[in-house]
Amino acid sequence: MSIVLFWDIISWVSLLGGGFFIITGSIGILRFPDFFTRLHPAGMTDTIGAALILFGLMVQAGPTQVSAKLGLILLFLFFTSPTATHAIAKAALRRKLWPVLDTDKPGYR
């Protein structure tokens, strides 16, 4: 196995893994019952899925200026995505939007 094939496999596994996280996160957003449980897959999808895709693209680009730019985007994403998710959750709590608990559902004993 050549080194080029090795890096291609690493890249495609990362790209497919990122796509998997984005698809499952999108399904999670649609399936969960309230705002706060929907916020979790949205934040995780944004951070993990996009990071895996950007890493796969960095491997495909090789050691070039494009990889450096993708790395800066990845670093920016790691700082801004959790911060934005936290800010959205805090804003929802300030607007008195409370999570749905099991005790709120009909038939709870």
C-alpha positions, 0 to 999 in steps of 0.5 A, spaced: 500 500 500 502 506 497 502 512 502 498 516 497 493 511 498 493 511 505 492 518 506 486 518 501 483 512 505 484 517 512 481 523 508 475 519 505 474 516 512 474 523 515 469 526 510 464 520 510 464 520 518 463 528 518 457 526 513 454 521 518 455 526 523 451 531 519 446 526 517 444 523 524 444 530 527 439 533 522 435 527 524 436 528 531 434 535 530 427 533 527 426 527 532 427 531 539 421 534 542 423 541 545 428 546 544 433 544 548 434 537 546 434 540 539 440 544 541 444 539 543 445 535 536 445 542 532 451 544 536 454 537 536 453 536 528 456 543 527 462 542 531 464 534 530 461 533 523 464 540 520 471 538 523 471 531 520 469 534 513 475 540 514 480 535 516 478 530 511 479 536 506 486 538 509 488 531 508 486 531 501 489 538 500 496 536 503 501 541 506 499 547 502 496 554 504 489 551 503 490 546 508 493 552 513 486 556 511 482 550 512 486 549 519 484 556 521 477 555 519 477 549 523 480 553 529 475 558 529 469 553 528 471 550 535 471 556 539 465 559 536 460 553 535 460 552 543 459 559 544 454 560 540 450 554 542 451 556 549 448 564 548 442 561 544 441 556 550 442 562 555 437 567 551 432 561 551 432 561 558 431 568 559 425 568 555 422 563 560 423 557 555 423 551 559 425 544 557 420 539 557 421 534 563 418 527 564 414 529 569 410 534 564 408 528 560 401 525 560 401 519 564 407 520 568 406 517 575 
